[in-house]
């Protein structure tokens, strides 16, 4: 399996993990779709990026949080309560992507 196909499949899995709680909370459809595509593409970026000097286990959390910052600023403008949850999701799911990639693909 190529690295891109692996990252796309992993991206779908990670995106589903992120949106299931959103669906259960009956959040707006546009928010669910946006979160799905965000985590799908973030996973592809994490898997296919190498940052020299950064340990493999830290790479996903750092990239996930960095790519989530614009959304945090946008969401935090109106309501600051979801910021810790969104931040934790970005770090945890990014780290899960790094771990899954390290142990499954490499």
N, C-alpha and C positions, 0 to 999 in steps of 0.2 A: 504494500500500500504506500502510495507517495505521501510525502509530508503534507502537501496541500489537502489531499483527501482526508487524511487523518485529522488535520486541523478543522476542516469543515464539519466532519462528523462530531468531533469533540465540541465544536462551537454550537451545534444544534443541541447537544446534551446539556451543556452549561446554560444555554439560553432557556431551555425548558425548565431547568432547576430554578432559574431566576423568576420566570413568569408564572409558575404554578401558584405561589402565594398571592400574586397580584390578581390572578383569575379568581381565587377563592375569596378575596376581599372585594370582588366585583368592581375593580378599578376601571376607568375608561379604556375603551378598546385602543385608542391611539397611544396611550401610555404603555399598554401591554406590547403592542407591536413595536414601538420605539425601543423598549427594553430588550425585546427579543433580538432585534437587529443589532443593537449596541453590543450585547454580549456575544452574538455570533461573530461579528467582525473583530471585536477585541480579542477573542480567542485565536482567531487567525493571525492577528498581529503578534500576540504573545508567542505562539508556537514558532512563527517564522522570523522572529527577531532575536538577535544575539547582542547583548550589551557587554562589551569587554570589561572585566573587573567586577561584574555583578554576579553573585552566586546564582545558580539555576533556581534554587528554591525561593529566592527573593525577587527574581525577574517578573513573575506574573503579578505579584501584589503591587509592585512599583508601577508597572505599565498599566495595570487595571485601574489603579488610583489616579495616575496621570491622565488617562483618557476619560475618567469620570469627572474630573475637576470642572469642565465647562457646565456639565449637567448639575453639579452641586451648586455652582454659583447661580444658575438659572432657578433651580428649585428653592434654594435658600433665600432667594429674594422675597418670596411670598410667605413661606412657612419654613421655619428652622427645625421643626421636630423630625422630619425624615432624614436629615443630614447624617446623623450617626448610623442609621440603618443602611443608607445607600453607601456610605463610606466602608462600613464593615463588609457589605456584600462585594464591593469592588475588590477589597483586599483578599477576602477569603476565596472568592471564586477565581480570582487571578492566580492565587497560590495553588488552588486545586488544579488549574490548567497546567501550571509549571510542574507539579508533582506527577500528574498523569502523563504528561509528555516525557518527562525524565525516565519514569519507570516503565512506560509502555513502549514508547517509540525508540528511545536511545539506549 
